[in-house]
Amino acid sequence: MVEIRAAVPADADAIAAAHIEGWRVGYRHLLPDEYLDAPAFARQRRDRWRLWTWADGLPGSEMFVPVLDGAVVGFGHCGAERVQPLCDQSGRGDAVETSHERGEVYGFYLHPSAWGSGAALPLIQRCHSHLCDAGFDEAVLWVLRDNPRARAFYEKAGWQPTGREMMFEGPQSIDAPTISLPEIEYRIRFI
């Protein structure tokens, strides 16, 4: 059985592991192996999550984690829609301008060992509940266009592409490759 709860600082390493391995497996065909496999990639992610700055600059946002067999296996970060969305922003602590028109799921990752476990649907539903409770009638999220697994999951959970696209300008970390990847905006209405 999956438990969904608010994240606490003690979850930082498990959240980082889901983020690291989610990228390593999910984006293997999109980003260079030498970047994904580099010790610096994992170290930077762990260090960033250990700072526990994910809510800085995003007032009212919330981080939820799925717990499966006693272990945190991912995270869902949501709140008010960002005016200028930036992929890979969760955990950076940068000040971000938000809108009060719609909600947004900023980051949503499961550790690959939990893919197919049934943890993703209750996690996205908890994000939906948080956004509804915050007064949003609809929400958006951004997903890499060439991430068919994630896109299929979001569509199954009721999200639909809006037709709006932007370019993800490479990972937001030191020693990241220079790469541009198209992202697609998805939207869901709660009412």
N, C-alpha and C positions, 0 to 999 in steps of 0.2 A: 504494500500500500504506500502511496505517495503522500507525504505531508508537505504543504506549502506554508511557509512562514516568512516573516520579515527577517532580512539578513542582519547579522550582528558582526562586530569586528572579528570575532574568532573564526568567521567563515572566510576570511580574506584569502587564505591559501587555496581552499577548495574552489572558490570563485575564480581565482587566477588559473587554477588547473583546468577548469572548464573552458575558460577563455583561450588559454594557450592551445589545448588539444582540439578545441572546436575549430580554431584557425588552422592548425596543422593538418587536420583531416578534411575539414570542409572546404578549405581554400587551397588545397594542395595543387589543384589544376590551374589556379589563378596567380599564385605568387611563387617566386623561386624557392626551390627546396633549400638552398643554402641560407636563405633568410629564415624560413620557418624552422629549420633544424638548428639554427645557431643558438648556443647557450645564452647569448645576449638577449635574444628575443624573449625567451622564457624568464630570464632574470628581470628584464625591464617590466614585464607584465606583473610578476610577483611583487616587485618593489612598489609599483604603482598601486596595486590593490591593497597592499599592507599599509599604505598611507591613509586609506579609508576616506578619500576625498570625493567619492562619487556623488554626494549630495551638494557639494560646494558649487554655488552658482546656479543650482537648479532647485529653488525652493519648492517644497511640496512634492518633490519626487520621492519615489520609494523603490527599494530594492527587495525583491522577493527571491527566495531560494527553494528549490524542490529538495526534499530529503527522502532518499530511497534507501531502505535497509540501514538507516542510521547515518548515512553519509550525504553531505551536500553535493549535488551532481550538476549544478548549473545556477543560472540567475536570470531574472527578468527585471529590467530597470525601466521605470515609466514615470511620467509626469506631464507637465504642460509642454505643448509643442515648441520646439526651438525655432526661432526666426531664421537662423542660418545653421541648418543641421550639418554635422560633421561626423562621418563614420569613425568609429573607434574612439569616441569621446568619453565613454563611460570610464570612470576611475581617474580621469585627468585632473579634475578639480578646477578647471578653467571657468571663469564667469561666463555665463551664456544668457543671451537675451531670449525670453520666452514670450509666447502669445497666450492669451487666455481664451482663445477661440476654440482650440481643439487640444486633445491630449496626444501623447506620443509614447510609443515603446522605443526607448533609446538603444537598448541592447538586450538581446535574448539569445542565450547560449546554453546548451547542454553539453556535458562531457560526452564524447562519442561512445563511451561505455554505457551511457544511459539512453542512447538513441534507440527508439523502439520499445522503451520500457513503460511508456504510458505517463511519463512525468511531464512532457511538454504541454499537453492540453490543459491540465489543471493549473500549470504555471501561467499560461497565456490568459486563462480565464480569471486568475487572481489579478493579473494586470488589468484586464477589462473591468473587474469590480472596483479596483482602486480608482481608475479613471472615471467611471460612472459616479462613484462616491464623491469625487472631486468636482462633479458638476459638468463633465464633458459629455456631449451627445455623440461625438465621434472622435476618432483618433487616427493617427498615421504612424507608419514606420517605414524605414528604408532598408532595402535588401539588395545585395549584389545581383544584377541581372542574371549572371551565369552561376547562380546557386539554386539549381532546380529542387533540391531536397527542401530547403527552407521555403521557397516559394510555394511548393505543393502543400507544406504544412500550414502556412498562413492562409492559403485559399481554403483548405479544409476547415480551418478555424473561423471562416467567415470574412476574411480580409480580401479585398479586390484591388488590382492595380488601378491607379488613377490616370496613367498615361504620362505622368510627370517623371522626368529623369534628371539626374545630375551625375557628375563624375566624381568618383572617390579617388582622391589624389594620393594614393599610397598610404601605408600604415603611418600612424602618427607616433613614431618612435625614432630613436637614434639608429643610424645605420640601416634605415628602411630603404628598400629599392625605390627607384623613381618609376612609378607605374600609375596609370590611370585606368580605372575600371568603372563601367557604367552601373549605377544604382537605380532602382525603380522604387517609386513611392507606392505604398499600399495604404488603403483606408478601410475603416470599418465604422458603421453607424451602430450605436447602441440602442436607439429607439426606433 
